[in-house]
Amino acid sequence: MEYSKQAKRAITGASRLSKSLQHSYVGTEHLLISIIEQENSLAAKVLNSNGVDKQALLKLVEELISPGGRSCYQRKRWLHSKDGTAFRACQR
């Protein structure tokens, strides 16, 4: 299968981000942040127009996944804000 140039950039960016965060895998969270970094792509424009913020996502990934790729998955819970959006928080 041949990927488009934008898809290749997104995958390469996701891999680079994963390595910079010292994660042992490349996941959808890395790919999402990489897509947002491609400011001229349609996907990035859609995400940005819907309020998806790269810095907020990056902070969440850094909080939930430790270096090495270990997450706090078993300790997290879903929290819901008054406007109906959901987010995860680690229980300490």
C-alpha positions as CSV (number, residue, x, y, z in Angstrom):
1,M,0.0,0.0,0.0
2,E,1.3,3.4,-0.9
3,Y,0.7,6.3,1.5
4,S,0.3,9.9,0.6
5,K,3.0,12.4,1.4
6,Q,0.9,13.9,4.2
7,A,0.3,10.4,5.7
8,K,4.0,9.6,5.5
9,R,4.8,12.9,7.3
10,A,2.2,12.2,10.0
11,I,3.6,8.7,10.6
12,T,7.2,9.9,10.7
13,G,6.2,12.8,13.0
14,A,4.4,10.3,15.3
15,S,7.5,8.1,15.5
16,R,9.7,11.1,16.2
17,L,7.3,12.3,19.0
18,S,7.1,8.9,20.5
19,K,10.9,8.7,20.7
20,S,11.2,12.2,22.1
21,L,8.8,11.2,24.9
22,Q,10.7,8.0,25.5
23,H,7.7,5.8,24.7
24,S,8.3,2.3,23.6
25,Y,5.6,2.3,21.0
26,V,3.9,4.6,18.5
27,G,0.2,5.0,19.2
28,T,-2.8,6.9,18.0
29,E,-2.1,9.7,20.5
30,H,1.3,10.3,18.8
31,L,-0.4,10.2,15.4
32,L,-3.1,12.7,16.4
33,I,-0.5,15.2,17.7
34,S,1.6,14.7,14.5
35,I,-1.5,15.4,12.3
36,I,-2.2,18.6,14.3
37,E,1.3,19.7,13.6
38,Q,0.6,19.7,9.8
39,E,-1.1,23.0,9.9
40,N,-2.0,23.1,6.2
41,S,-3.6,19.7,6.1
42,L,-7.4,19.4,6.0
43,A,-7.3,17.0,9.1
44,A,-5.4,19.6,11.1
45,K,-7.8,22.4,10.1
46,V,-10.8,20.3,11.1
47,L,-9.2,19.4,14.5
48,N,-8.2,23.0,15.2
49,S,-11.6,24.3,14.2
50,N,-13.2,21.9,16.7
51,G,-11.0,23.2,19.5
52,V,-8.4,20.4,19.6
53,D,-5.3,21.9,21.1
54,K,-1.9,20.4,20.4
55,Q,-0.4,21.6,23.7
56,A,-3.3,20.3,25.8
57,L,-3.0,16.9,24.1
58,L,0.7,16.8,24.5
59,K,0.3,17.6,28.2
60,L,-2.3,14.9,28.6
61,V,-0.1,12.3,26.9
62,E,2.9,13.2,29.1
63,E,0.7,12.9,32.2
64,L,-0.9,9.6,31.3
65,I,2.0,7.8,29.8
66,S,5.4,7.5,31.5
67,P,8.7,7.1,29.6
68,G,8.9,3.5,28.4
69,G,5.2,3.6,27.4
70,R,3.7,2.5,30.7
71,S,0.3,4.2,31.2
72,C,-1.8,4.8,34.2
73,Y,-4.7,3.1,32.4
74,Q,-5.7,0.9,35.2
75,R,-5.8,3.8,37.6
76,K,-7.6,6.3,35.4
77,R,-11.2,7.3,35.5
78,W,-13.4,9.3,33.1
79,L,-14.4,12.7,34.2
80,H,-17.2,14.7,32.5
81,S,-17.4,18.5,32.4
82,K,-20.7,20.4,32.5
83,D,-20.5,20.9,28.7
84,G,-20.5,17.2,28.1
85,T,-16.9,16.7,27.1
86,A,-15.0,13.8,28.7
87,F,-11.5,13.7,29.7
88,R,-9.3,11.2,31.7
89,A,-7.6,11.8,34.9
90,C,-5.1,9.6,36.7
91,Q,-5.9,8.8,40.3
92,R,-2.9,9.4,42.5
